[in-house]
Each structure stands twice: as structure tokens, then as C-alpha cells.
């Protein structure tokens, strides 16, 4: 990291970061069972569309699903057709998108900063806990991040072409976006990626990338050397007047080719939105655009709310282990942007990327940690840039490096202890679930030893290797050990055992309780009924079971119909005293349950 890359190293670096990402995202990908709630909902939706041969209308449990657009389901349809309906196939698209995002992050770093910053930033991105989890989950987040990163890469590539191959230029006078349009291939690719992002997760796929680019073009991409009036307020007003002058903003819009770009986005995304609107008489559009976009922004849904600092905390946790150096990295980048640093345009763009997403979703009433993950590539590159400068002795942050490496070991140990406590108290599992702590402790110690020997590049290599090992162990091994304790797959296994050899499937209903995992592992829809309908349901013409949570069962037990028997119980996942009770009146099911109890 001390010297520029040799041609051989430069050629192999992108393959190296792709390999690192593949190790993190594909190790034991199909091993852990799907985790409630979102994973099985999306996986079941893809399966039901496959069974119907329908590529337009998404449904879950035989009901219209308005939560997400179509792209994740199209990816699953292809994956299911190739590999069957299983955990690996459900997650494959997200993992491929995750690898793509990591490789594109490297190329963004190469254009914005340098190859080493891109490689280290890409490695930190791949090992970030939240990003790794989403790249191994059957959710649309990884696809959104991939499309958004592709849009930003197209934009950065276009600006770099205008400036001689580097986003920050070569030290000569820079061509500004307000002075010259983007190259045609760049803006076409940028808007095409935004169109795919709209199919992945809706309007945020185009609104936020354009907001970030506009923020950078208007506030940062301006000559900082021009003189400003003396005095704080006169200087601020003069600066805002220059940056937000209507004529300048109009030139920026024209350079971005917004109108033809909008046509590209609509050409890609609109046909499906029109088709699903027609097929559902507008119900999907009303539910998604009205409820899950405007509604989530205006008021907290499902009690997902948080304070102003919510996303600052979410990024510190979600970007761990790399986040141990994030505060120092952000502070250094802000100071460099405020000065006359040669990399001011690049760092300013990354800070606008981060600030745009964090600021927008801080204003939204509904808050979830995955909302800001599209800015994680920028977070990773800012951190990678700071660490590379530390390796090159451009900074004297020896104490900060010691603190960061120590924090990694301490926090990793805390995660391991927490997992062990979780395993012993809530899961009754073995303590090996805390294995990731070992890699964090070893890597932290090795990095500190190398730092003591004044070998910063090797210290950084130990840290990066430890990040990859820690996250890989967490998302592949610990998740694998914990997932079987979810009650949904266990209940589905019980029901499958009861109906073995039966002429028809067992009817299944849930009362006061729902777990999407049950629908996936049962392989068919289930019903939801009220407590007053339990008697009629159990008295139906074919064998049936009703699942109720323990607290509801205690309330309705005195009024249960004669012959209703508890045929199974399962402990609820991550709840100390929660349980699910399975009721039935079917003689065959009751006999099977009694036989199973005797065998046990």
C-alpha cells in the first residue's frame, strides 16, 4: 500500500476483491434456514409465482403482496427454475448482486481515489455485517444496492472521462458538470441502472441517486478558489448564491440529461408497473406507492421509529468491523473537503452520497437499518481512503490505529460472548455459536503486534483478514447454528409427520399468531382465523390443526370444544417463555402425536 500498483497487481486486484466477496457471501449460503419475517415472505412469493407461471402479480400465502416491486421475484423465478425451490436458490440473486456491488465499489475507489483505497474499501464493504447479511438474504436490498452503485459508477466514470481519467482531475483546471454534459454512454448507463433500481425497490431507486448527484454538483463541484466577501454571514450568503443560482442549476440539469434520462427509466420500469396495476385493478399500486412509500415516510409503520441519531448508530453497528475507524475517517474527509485538498471533489462526492441517504431517511418517520445501506459503498471508500493514508504515513494516527484495532478485538469478543449468552438462555444451543470472537481476537492481536513493529501495511492486512473471517463466521456458521431453533420449520416438520401416509394434506390454520416461515416450509398457504372459529375449523370434514400462541391458548383453553387435544408444542424463537401450541381433533393426528411422544 506504500507505492502505486504495478500493472500485474492492478490487473488482479478486482479479481481479488471479487474472491473475498464470494467467500463471505457464498460460504454455506444454503445452510441456514430462512429467517423470519422478510426472507420467507419473498421466497414464498417467488414460489407461488413459479407455480402459477405468473411473472407479473406477486402473492404471498395466496394473497396479493404489495410490499416490494418485481425484480427480486424475477431473479428468484430464474434461480428456482435452475436449482429448485430451496434456501440457496432463494438467496442466490442477492449474493451475486453483493459480489457485483463489491467489485463496482473497487472501481469507484479506483476512479475517485486510487486502487489501494478501492481494494481496501471493497474488502471492508464485503465484511460489513449488515451488507453481508443482506447479500445472503432473500430480500431486494442487495439488488437495490447493486443497481444504485452501478448508477453512481456510471456517473463517476463519465466525470472521470471528462477530467482525463480521474474524478478529481490532474491538478489543472477542472471541467465542471455545470459547464459540460456527461458523455452519452455514461448517462444512458446511469439512468438504465436507476430504472432497474426502481424495479428493485420503487421510486427511491431514482430519486435518491439524482438527489445525491445534484447535491454534489451544486454544493461541491464549484471552484473553491474564488474570493468571498469578508464576514461570516456575507460569505455564507455569497457562497449559497453562487452555488444555487437558477441559471447554474438549470445548466446542471441539462448536463445530466434529466428528460431523456427519465424516458429511459420509464421505458425500463413503467411496463411492469402498468401491467401489475391493470391485473390488480390498481390495488398493488395503491398499496405500494401509497402505503409503503408515502405512508412509511409520513408515519412510522409497524412501530419502526427512532431518534435523530438512529442511522448514525445503525451504520456504526451495520458497518462493523470497519466502523471502528469510521468516525476518524469522516472527520478527516470533512476537513479535507473544506480545504484545498487535491481529492476534494472525490471526497465531497462520497460525503454527499452518505449525507444524502442519511439525511433523507432521518426525515422519514419509519426507520429501519437497511434503508441507508445503499450508501455503504461510500462509507467503505471513505474509511478505506483514511486507512491507506495511514499506511503511507500521510497521517500520524498511530494512537487512533491502536484504538481501532483494540476496539475491533473488544467488540468482537463482546459479540461472541453475546452469542454464547443468547445460545444458552434463549436457544439452549451449544456455545460454538460464539466462534466469530476467536477470529476477531486473533486478528486484533496480530494487528497490534505489527503496529508495535512499525509495520503498518501488515497491520492493515491483519485487520482486513480478521474482518473477513469474523463476518464470514458470523453470517455462515453462527446463523447456521441458530436458524434451526425457529419454530416455523419445526412446526412444518411436525405437520408433515402427522400427514405422512394420509390421503390428503392436513388443513392448517393460525389464530392470534403468524410466522411466514411456516408457509415456506409447509409448501402451501395456511389460513388465519379468530378464536371463535376454532371449534368449527377443528370439526371440519378433513384432518386439521390450529396453531395458537401460549398466552392465547391459556385464555381459550376453558372454552375449547370437546375432543380438542394439544398434539404438539414448540418454543418461540428468541423468546424466553413464549411457546406455540398445536391443537387438533383428528383421531389420526392425535394418535400420531401420542405415538411420537412415546417414541421420544
C-alpha positions as CSV (number, residue, x, y, z in Angstrom):
1,X,0.0,0.0,0.0
2,X,3.0,2.3,0.1
3,X,3.5,2.5,-3.6
4,X,1.2,2.7,-6.7
5,X,0.0,-0.6,-8.1
6,X,2.2,-2.5,-10.6
7,X,0.4,-3.4,-13.8
8,X,0.1,-7.1,-12.7
9,X,-1.3,-6.1,-9.3
10,X,-3.7,-3.7,-10.9
11,X,-5.0,-6.4,-13.2
12,X,-5.6,-8.9,-10.3
13,X,-7.0,-6.5,-7.7
14,X,-10.6,-6.6,-8.9
15,X,-10.5,-10.4,-9.1
16,X,-9.1,-10.5,-5.5
17,X,-11.9,-8.4,-4.1
18,X,-14.5,-10.5,-6.0
19,X,-13.0,-13.6,-4.5
20,X,-13.2,-12.1,-1.0
21,X,-16.8,-11.2,-1.6
22,X,-17.6,-14.6,-2.9
23,X,-16.1,-16.2,0.2
24,X,-18.2,-14.1,2.5
25,X,-21.5,-14.3,0.6
26,X,-21.4,-17.9,-0.7
27,X,-19.9,-19.9,2.2
28,X,-22.7,-22.2,3.4
29,X,-25.2,-20.0,1.7
30,X,-27.9,-22.6,1.6
31,X,-27.1,-24.0,5.1
32,X,-29.1,-21.7,7.4
33,X,-32.9,-21.9,7.2
34,X,-34.7,-18.8,6.1
35,X,-35.1,-16.2,8.8
36,X,-38.5,-14.6,9.6
37,X,-40.0,-12.3,8.6
38,X,-38.9,-11.0,5.2
39,X,-36.9,-13.9,3.8
40,X,-39.7,-16.4,3.7
41,X,-42.2,-13.9,2.6
42,X,-40.1,-13.1,-0.5
43,X,-39.2,-16.7,-1.1
44,X,-42.8,-17.9,-0.9
45,X,-43.9,-15.1,-3.2
46,X,-41.4,-16.3,-5.8
47,X,-42.5,-19.9,-5.4
48,X,-46.2,-19.1,-5.8
49,X,-45.5,-17.1,-9.0
50,X,-43.5,-20.0,-10.3
51,X,-46.3,-22.4,-9.6
52,X,-48.8,-20.2,-11.4
53,X,-46.4,-19.4,-14.2
54,X,-47.1,-15.7,-13.5
55,X,-44.4,-13.1,-14.0
56,X,-46.5,-10.0,-13.1
57,X,-48.5,-10.3,-9.9
58,X,-46.7,-11.1,-6.6
59,X,-48.6,-13.0,-3.9
60,X,-47.7,-14.4,-0.5
61,X,-49.9,-17.1,1.2
62,X,-52.2,-16.7,-1.8
63,X,-52.8,-13.0,-1.0
64,X,-51.6,-10.0,-3.0
65,X,-48.2,-8.8,-1.7
66,X,-47.7,-5.1,-2.2
67,X,-44.5,-4.7,-0.1
68,X,-41.9,-4.9,-2.9
69,X,-41.7,-4.5,-6.7
70,X,-40.9,-7.3,-9.1
71,X,-37.2,-7.5,-9.6
72,X,-36.4,-9.8,-6.6
73,X,-39.2,-12.2,-7.7
74,X,-37.9,-12.3,-11.3
75,X,-34.5,-13.2,-10.1
76,X,-36.0,-16.0,-7.9
77,X,-38.1,-17.3,-10.8
78,X,-34.9,-17.9,-12.8
79,X,-33.0,-19.3,-9.8
80,X,-35.8,-21.6,-8.8
81,X,-36.1,-22.9,-12.3
82,X,-32.3,-23.8,-12.3
83,X,-31.8,-25.0,-8.8
84,X,-35.2,-25.8,-7.4
85,X,-37.1,-24.1,-4.6
86,X,-34.7,-24.0,-1.6
87,X,-32.7,-21.7,0.6
88,X,-29.7,-21.5,-1.8
89,X,-31.8,-20.6,-4.8
90,X,-33.8,-18.0,-2.9
91,X,-30.6,-16.2,-1.8
92,X,-28.5,-16.7,-4.9
93,X,-29.6,-13.4,-6.6
94,X,-28.7,-11.4,-3.6
95,X,-25.3,-13.0,-3.3
96,X,-24.5,-12.3,-6.9
97,X,-25.6,-8.7,-6.5
98,X,-23.5,-8.4,-3.4
99,X,-20.4,-9.5,-5.3
100,X,-21.2,-7.1,-8.1
101,X,-21.5,-4.2,-5.6
102,X,-18.2,-5.0,-4.1
103,X,-16.4,-5.1,-7.5
104,X,-18.1,-1.8,-8.5
105,X,-17.0,-0.3,-5.2
106,X,-13.4,-1.2,-6.1
107,X,-13.8,0.6,-9.4
108,X,-15.4,3.6,-7.8
109,X,-12.4,3.8,-5.4
110,X,-10.0,3.5,-8.4
111,X,-11.6,6.4,-10.1
112,X,-12.3,8.6,-7.1
113,X,-9.2,7.9,-5.0
114,X,-6.7,5.2,-6.0
115,X,-6.6,1.4,-6.5
116,X,-5.5,0.6,-2.9
117,X,-8.2,2.7,-1.4
118,X,-10.7,1.0,-3.7
119,X,-9.5,-2.5,-2.8
120,X,-9.4,-1.9,1.0
121,X,-12.8,-0.1,0.8
122,X,-14.3,-3.0,-1.2
123,X,-13.0,-5.5,1.4
124,X,-14.4,-3.5,4.3
125,X,-17.8,-3.4,2.4
126,X,-17.8,-7.1,1.9
127,X,-17.1,-7.7,5.6
128,X,-19.6,-5.2,6.9
129,X,-22.1,-7.2,9.0
130,X,-25.3,-5.6,7.6
131,X,-24.1,-5.6,4.0
132,X,-23.0,-9.3,4.3
133,X,-26.3,-10.2,5.9
134,X,-28.3,-8.5,3.1
135,X,-26.1,-10.1,0.4
136,X,-27.0,-13.5,1.9
137,X,-30.8,-12.9,2.3
138,X,-33.7,-13.4,0.0
139,X,-34.6,-9.7,0.1
140,X,-34.4,-6.9,-2.5
141,X,-31.9,-4.8,-0.6
142,X,-28.8,-6.3,-2.3
143,X,-30.3,-5.7,-5.7
144,X,-31.1,-2.1,-4.9
145,X,-27.6,-1.5,-3.6
146,X,-26.1,-3.1,-6.7
147,X,-28.3,-1.0,-9.1
148,X,-27.6,2.2,-7.1
149,X,-23.9,1.5,-7.1
150,X,-23.9,0.9,-10.8
151,X,-25.7,4.2,-11.4
152,X,-23.1,6.1,-9.3
153,X,-20.2,4.2,-11.1
154,X,-21.6,5.3,-14.5
155,X,-21.8,8.9,-13.3
156,X,-18.3,8.8,-11.8
157,X,-16.9,7.2,-15.0
158,X,-18.4,9.9,-17.1
159,X,-17.0,12.7,-15.0
160,X,-13.6,11.0,-14.9
161,X,-13.6,10.7,-18.7
162,X,-14.1,14.5,-18.9
163,X,-11.2,15.1,-16.5
164,X,-8.6,12.9,-18.1
165,X,-9.3,9.6,-16.3
166,X,-9.6,10.8,-12.7
167,X,-12.7,12.2,-10.9
168,X,-10.5,14.8,-9.1
169,X,-8.6,15.7,-12.2
170,X,-4.8,16.0,-12.6
171,X,-4.3,19.3,-10.8
172,X,-5.2,21.5,-13.8
173,X,-8.5,23.5,-14.1
174,X,-11.4,21.1,-13.8
175,X,-14.3,20.8,-16.2
176,X,-17.4,21.3,-14.1
177,X,-20.7,19.5,-14.6
178,X,-22.4,22.9,-14.9
179,X,-20.1,23.6,-17.9
180,X,-20.2,20.4,-20.0
181,X,-22.6,17.4,-20.3
182,X,-21.9,13.9,-19.3
183,X,-20.8,11.6,-22.1
184,X,-23.7,9.8,-23.8
185,X,-22.7,6.3,-22.8
186,X,-22.4,7.4,-19.1
187,X,-25.8,9.0,-18.7
188,X,-27.5,6.2,-20.6
189,X,-25.9,3.6,-18.4
190,X,-26.7,5.7,-15.3
191,X,-30.4,6.0,-16.0
192,X,-30.6,2.4,-17.1
193,X,-29.3,1.3,-13.7
194,X,-31.7,3.7,-12.0
195,X,-34.6,2.1,-13.9
196,X,-33.5,-1.3,-12.6
197,X,-33.4,0.2,-9.1
198,X,-37.0,1.3,-9.5
199,X,-37.9,-2.3,-10.3
200,X,-36.0,-3.4,-7.2
201,X,-37.5,-1.1,-4.6
202,X,-39.5,1.7,-6.1
203,X,-39.0,5.5,-6.6
204,X,-36.1,5.7,-4.2
205,X,-34.1,3.9,-6.9
206,X,-34.1,7.1,-9.0
207,X,-35.0,9.9,-6.6
208,X,-32.1,9.5,-4.1
209,X,-29.2,8.9,-6.6
210,X,-30.3,12.0,-8.5
211,X,-30.5,13.9,-5.2
212,X,-27.0,12.9,-4.3
213,X,-25.6,13.8,-7.7
214,X,-27.4,17.2,-7.6
215,X,-26.2,17.8,-4.1
216,X,-22.6,17.3,-5.2
217,X,-22.9,19.2,-8.4
218,X,-24.5,22.2,-6.8
219,X,-22.5,22.4,-3.5
220,X,-19.1,20.8,-4.1
221,X,-18.4,20.9,-7.9
222,X,-17.5,24.6,-7.9
223,X,-14.2,26.5,-8.0
224,X,-13.2,26.9,-4.3
225,X,-10.5,29.4,-5.0
226,X,-12.7,32.4,-5.9
227,X,-12.8,35.1,-3.3
228,X,-15.7,35.6,-1.0
229,X,-16.8,38.7,0.9
230,X,-15.3,39.3,4.4
231,X,-17.6,38.3,7.2
232,X,-19.3,35.0,8.2
233,X,-22.8,35.7,7.1
234,X,-21.8,37.6,4.0
235,X,-19.5,34.8,3.0
236,X,-22.2,32.1,3.6
237,X,-24.8,34.1,1.6
238,X,-22.4,34.7,-1.2
239,X,-21.4,31.0,-1.4
240,X,-25.0,29.8,-1.5
241,X,-25.9,32.4,-4.1
242,X,-23.1,31.2,-6.3
243,X,-24.0,27.5,-5.8
244,X,-27.8,27.8,-6.1
245,X,-28.0,30.4,-8.8
246,X,-31.0,29.4,-11.0
247,X,-29.0,29.6,-14.2
248,X,-26.3,27.3,-12.8
249,X,-28.8,24.8,-11.5
250,X,-30.5,24.7,-15.0
251,X,-27.2,24.0,-16.6
252,X,-26.6,21.1,-14.2
253,X,-30.0,19.6,-15.1
254,X,-29.2,19.9,-18.8
255,X,-25.8,18.3,-18.3
256,X,-27.4,15.4,-16.5
257,X,-29.9,14.9,-19.4
258,X,-32.7,14.6,-17.0
259,X,-35.6,14.5,-19.5
260,X,-34.1,11.8,-21.8
261,X,-32.9,10.0,-18.6
262,X,-36.5,10.0,-17.3
263,X,-37.6,8.4,-20.6
264,X,-35.0,5.6,-20.1
265,X,-36.2,5.0,-16.5
266,X,-39.8,4.9,-17.6
267,X,-39.0,2.6,-20.6
268,X,-37.5,0.0,-18.2
269,X,-39.8,0.3,-15.2
270,X,-43.1,1.5,-16.4
271,X,-44.3,-1.5,-18.4
272,X,-44.4,-3.8,-15.3
273,X,-46.0,-1.1,-13.1
274,X,-48.7,-0.6,-15.7
275,X,-49.2,-4.4,-16.1
276,X,-49.5,-5.1,-12.3
277,X,-51.8,-2.1,-11.9
278,X,-54.1,-3.4,-14.6
279,X,-54.0,-7.0,-13.4
280,X,-54.9,-6.0,-9.8
281,X,-57.3,-3.1,-10.6
282,X,-54.9,-0.6,-9.0
283,X,-54.7,-2.4,-5.7
284,X,-50.9,-3.1,-5.9
285,X,-50.1,0.5,-6.9
286,X,-52.2,1.9,-4.1
287,X,-50.7,-0.4,-1.5
288,X,-47.1,0.0,-2.6
289,X,-46.9,3.7,-3.7
290,X,-49.4,4.9,-1.1
291,X,-48.8,2.7,1.8
292,X,-45.2,1.6,1.6
293,X,-43.7,4.8,0.2
294,X,-45.7,7.9,1.2
295,X,-47.2,6.1,4.2
296,X,-43.8,5.0,5.6
297,X,-42.3,8.4,5.1
298,X,-45.2,10.2,6.8
299,X,-45.8,7.9,9.8
300,X,-44.0,5.0,11.5
301,X,-45.2,1.7,10.3
302,X,-45.1,-1.5,12.5
303,X,-43.7,0.7,15.3
304,X,-40.4,1.2,13.4
305,X,-39.4,4.6,14.7
306,X,-36.2,6.0,16.2
307,X,-34.4,9.2,17.3
308,X,-32.4,11.6,15.1
309,X,-29.2,9.7,15.7
310,X,-30.8,6.4,14.6
311,X,-28.9,5.9,11.4
312,X,-25.6,7.1,12.9
313,X,-25.9,4.2,15.3
314,X,-27.2,1.8,12.7
315,X,-24.2,2.5,10.4
316,X,-21.7,2.1,13.3
317,X,-23.3,-1.3,14.0
318,X,-24.0,-2.4,10.5
319,X,-20.6,-1.5,9.0
320,X,-18.7,-3.2,11.8
321,X,-15.8,-4.2,11.9
322,X,-14.9,-1.4,9.5
323,X,-16.8,1.2,11.6
324,X,-14.1,1.2,14.3
325,X,-12.3,3.7,12.1
326,X,-15.4,5.4,10.6
327,X,-15.5,8.5,13.0
328,X,-11.9,9.4,12.3
329,X,-12.4,8.8,8.5
330,X,-15.4,11.0,8.3
331,X,-13.8,13.8,10.3
332,X,-10.7,13.7,8.2
333,X,-12.7,13.7,4.9
334,X,-14.8,16.7,6.0
335,X,-11.6,18.7,6.9
336,X,-10.1,17.8,3.5
337,X,-13.2,18.9,1.6
338,X,-13.3,22.2,3.5
339,X,-9.7,22.9,2.5
340,X,-7.9,22.8,-0.9
341,X,-7.1,19.1,-0.9
342,X,-6.5,17.6,-4.4
343,X,-9.1,14.9,-3.7
344,X,-11.7,17.4,-2.6
345,X,-14.1,16.6,-5.5
346,X,-13.9,12.8,-4.8
347,X,-14.3,13.1,-1.0
348,X,-17.1,15.6,-1.4
349,X,-19.0,13.2,-3.7
350,X,-18.7,10.4,-1.1
351,X,-19.8,12.7,1.7
352,X,-22.8,13.8,-0.3
353,X,-23.6,10.2,-1.0
354,X,-23.6,9.4,2.7
355,X,-25.3,12.6,3.8
356,X,-28.0,12.4,1.2
357,X,-29.2,9.0,2.2
358,X,-28.8,9.5,6.0
359,X,-30.5,12.9,5.8
360,X,-33.4,11.7,3.7
361,X,-34.2,8.7,5.8
362,X,-33.7,10.6,9.1
363,X,-36.6,12.8,7.9
364,X,-38.7,9.8,7.3
365,X,-41.0,8.6,10.1
366,X,-40.4,4.9,9.6
367,X,-36.9,3.9,10.3
368,X,-35.1,0.6,9.6
369,X,-31.3,0.0,9.5
370,X,-31.4,-1.4,5.9
371,X,-32.8,1.8,4.5
372,X,-29.4,3.5,4.3
373,X,-27.4,0.5,3.1
374,X,-27.2,1.9,-0.4
375,X,-24.6,4.5,1.0
376,X,-22.4,1.7,2.5
377,X,-20.1,1.7,-0.6
378,X,-19.3,5.4,0.1
379,X,-18.9,4.7,3.8
380,X,-16.4,1.9,2.9
381,X,-14.4,4.0,0.5
382,X,-14.1,6.9,2.9
383,X,-12.8,4.5,5.6
384,X,-10.5,2.8,3.1
385,X,-9.1,6.1,2.0
386,X,-8.2,7.1,5.5
387,X,-6.6,3.7,6.3
388,X,-4.5,3.8,3.1
389,X,-3.2,7.3,4.0
390,X,-2.4,5.9,7.5
391,X,-0.4,3.1,5.9
392,X,1.5,5.6,3.7
393,X,2.4,7.7,6.7
394,X,0.5,10.6,5.3
395,X,-1.2,10.8,8.7
396,X,0.3,10.3,12.1
397,X,-2.7,8.5,13.6
398,X,-0.7,5.8,15.5
399,X,-2.9,6.2,18.6
400,X,-6.0,6.1,16.5
401,X,-4.9,2.9,14.8
402,X,-4.2,1.3,18.2
403,X,-7.6,2.3,19.5
404,X,-9.3,1.0,16.3
405,X,-7.5,-2.4,16.4
406,X,-8.2,-2.7,20.1
407,X,-11.9,-1.8,19.6
408,X,-12.2,-4.5,16.9
409,X,-10.9,-7.2,19.3
410,X,-13.0,-6.0,22.3
411,X,-16.2,-5.5,20.2
412,X,-15.6,-8.9,18.5
413,X,-15.2,-10.5,21.9
414,X,-18.4,-8.8,23.1
415,X,-20.3,-10.2,20.1
416,X,-19.0,-13.7,20.8
417,X,-20.0,-13.5,24.4
418,X,-23.4,-12.1,23.5
419,X,-23.9,-15.0,21.1
420,X,-22.9,-17.5,23.7
421,X,-25.3,-16.0,26.3
422,X,-28.0,-15.9,23.6
423,X,-27.4,-19.6,22.9
424,X,-27.5,-20.7,26.5
425,X,-30.5,-18.6,27.6
426,X,-32.9,-18.3,24.6
427,X,-31.8,-21.1,22.2
428,X,-30.4,-23.8,24.5
429,X,-27.8,-24.3,21.9
430,X,-24.1,-25.1,22.1
431,X,-21.6,-22.3,22.8
432,X,-19.8,-22.8,19.5
433,X,-22.2,-20.2,18.1
434,X,-19.8,-17.6,19.6
435,X,-16.9,-18.8,17.3
436,X,-16.5,-15.4,15.5
437,X,-15.0,-13.9,18.6
438,X,-11.9,-16.0,18.1
439,X,-11.1,-14.6,14.7
440,X,-11.6,-11.0,16.0
441,X,-9.3,-11.5,19.0
442,X,-6.5,-13.1,16.9
443,X,-6.7,-10.5,14.2
444,X,-6.7,-7.6,16.6
445,X,-3.7,-9.0,18.5
446,X,-1.8,-9.6,15.3
447,X,-2.5,-6.1,14.0
448,X,-1.4,-4.6,17.3
449,X,1.9,-6.6,17.2
450,X,2.6,-5.5,13.6
451,X,1.8,-1.9,14.6
452,X,4.2,-2.2,17.5
453,X,6.9,-3.3,15.0
454,X,6.0,-0.2,12.9
455,X,4.8,-2.3,10.0
456,X,1.6,-0.5,9.2
457,X,0.8,-2.4,5.9
458,X,1.0,-5.8,7.6
459,X,-1.1,-4.5,10.5
460,X,-3.7,-3.4,8.0
461,X,-3.6,-6.7,6.2
462,X,-4.2,-8.5,9.6
463,X,-7.1,-6.2,10.3
464,X,-8.7,-6.7,6.8
465,X,-8.2,-10.5,7.1
466,X,-9.8,-10.5,10.5
467,X,-12.8,-8.5,9.3
468,X,-13.4,-11.1,6.5
469,X,-13.0,-14.1,8.8
470,X,-15.1,-12.6,11.6
471,X,-18.0,-11.7,9.3
472,X,-17.9,-14.9,7.3
473,X,-18.0,-16.9,10.6
474,X,-20.9,-14.8,11.9
475,X,-23.2,-15.0,8.8
476,X,-22.4,-18.6,7.7
477,X,-21.6,-20.5,10.9
478,X,-23.4,-18.7,13.7
479,X,-26.5,-18.1,11.6
480,X,-26.4,-21.8,10.6
481,X,-26.3,-22.9,14.3
482,X,-29.1,-20.6,15.3
483,X,-31.6,-21.0,12.4
484,X,-32.9,-24.4,13.3
485,X,-34.4,-23.1,16.6
486,X,-37.0,-21.1,14.7
487,X,-40.4,-22.5,15.4
488,X,-41.8,-22.2,11.8
489,X,-39.7,-25.0,10.3
490,X,-40.2,-27.2,13.4
491,X,-43.9,-26.8,13.2
492,X,-43.9,-27.6,9.5
493,X,-41.9,-30.7,10.2
494,X,-44.4,-31.8,12.8
495,X,-47.3,-31.3,10.5
496,X,-45.5,-33.2,7.7
497,X,-45.0,-36.1,10.1
498,X,-48.7,-36.2,11.0
499,X,-49.9,-36.3,7.4
500,X,-47.4,-38.9,6.3
501,X,-49.4,-41.6,4.6
502,X,-52.6,-39.6,4.8
503,X,-54.7,-39.5,1.6
504,X,-54.9,-35.6,1.7
505,X,-52.8,-32.8,3.2
506,X,-53.6,-31.5,6.7
507,X,-55.6,-28.3,6.9
508,X,-53.6,-25.7,8.8
509,X,-54.9,-22.5,10.5
510,X,-53.3,-19.9,12.8
511,X,-55.1,-18.0,15.5
512,X,-53.6,-14.8,17.0
513,X,-50.2,-15.7,15.6
514,X,-48.3,-15.9,12.3
515,X,-44.9,-17.0,11.2
516,X,-44.1,-16.7,7.4
517,X,-41.5,-19.5,7.7
518,X,-44.3,-22.0,8.3
519,X,-45.8,-21.1,4.8
520,X,-42.4,-21.7,3.1
521,X,-41.5,-25.0,4.8
522,X,-45.1,-26.3,4.7
523,X,-45.1,-25.7,1.0
524,X,-48.6,-24.4,0.8
525,X,-50.8,-21.5,2.1
526,X,-52.3,-21.5,5.6
527,X,-55.5,-19.9,6.9
528,X,-55.8,-17.3,9.6
529,X,-58.9,-17.5,11.9
530,X,-60.3,-15.9,15.0
531,X,-60.7,-17.7,18.4
532,X,-64.5,-18.0,17.8
533,X,-63.9,-20.1,14.7
534,X,-61.6,-22.7,16.2
535,X,-64.3,-25.2,17.0
536,X,-65.8,-25.1,13.5
537,X,-62.4,-25.4,11.9
538,X,-61.4,-28.4,14.0
539,X,-64.7,-30.1,13.3
540,X,-64.1,-29.8,9.5
541,X,-64.5,-32.8,7.2
542,X,-60.8,-33.4,6.9
543,X,-58.0,-33.6,9.4
544,X,-56.8,-30.1,10.5
545,X,-54.7,-28.4,13.1
546,X,-54.8,-24.9,14.7
547,X,-51.7,-23.1,15.9
548,X,-52.1,-20.6,18.8
549,X,-49.5,-18.8,20.9
550,X,-49.2,-19.9,24.5
551,X,-50.9,-16.8,26.0
552,X,-53.9,-17.1,23.7
553,X,-54.2,-20.8,24.5
554,X,-54.4,-20.1,28.2
555,X,-57.3,-17.7,27.6
556,X,-59.3,-20.0,25.3
557,X,-58.5,-23.4,26.9
558,X,-61.6,-23.5,29.1
559,X,-63.8,-22.9,26.0
560,X,-62.2,-25.4,23.7
561,X,-64.5,-27.9,22.0
562,X,-64.7,-31.4,23.4
563,X,-62.0,-33.6,21.9
564,X,-59.6,-30.8,21.1
565,X,-56.1,-32.0,22.1
566,X,-52.7,-30.5,22.3
567,X,-50.8,-32.5,19.8
568,X,-47.5,-30.5,19.7
569,X,-45.7,-27.5,21.3
570,X,-42.8,-25.5,20.1
571,X,-40.8,-22.8,21.9
572,X,-40.9,-19.5,20.1
573,X,-37.6,-18.2,18.6
574,X,-35.6,-15.8,20.8
575,X,-38.4,-15.6,23.4
576,X,-37.6,-16.8,26.9
577,X,-41.1,-18.0,27.8
578,X,-43.0,-17.9,24.5
579,X,-44.5,-21.1,23.0
580,X,-46.8,-22.2,20.2
581,X,-49.5,-24.8,20.8
582,X,-50.9,-27.1,18.1
583,X,-54.5,-28.2,18.5
584,X,-56.4,-31.0,16.7
585,X,-59.5,-33.2,17.0
586,X,-58.5,-35.6,14.3
587,X,-58.1,-39.1,15.7
588,X,-55.3,-39.9,13.2
589,X,-53.3,-36.8,14.2
590,X,-53.9,-37.3,18.0
591,X,-52.8,-41.0,17.6
592,X,-49.7,-39.9,15.7
593,X,-48.9,-37.3,18.3
594,X,-49.2,-39.8,21.1
595,X,-47.1,-42.3,19.3
596,X,-44.4,-39.7,18.7
597,X,-44.5,-38.8,22.4
598,X,-44.0,-42.5,23.4
599,X,-41.0,-42.8,20.9
600,X,-39.4,-39.6,22.4
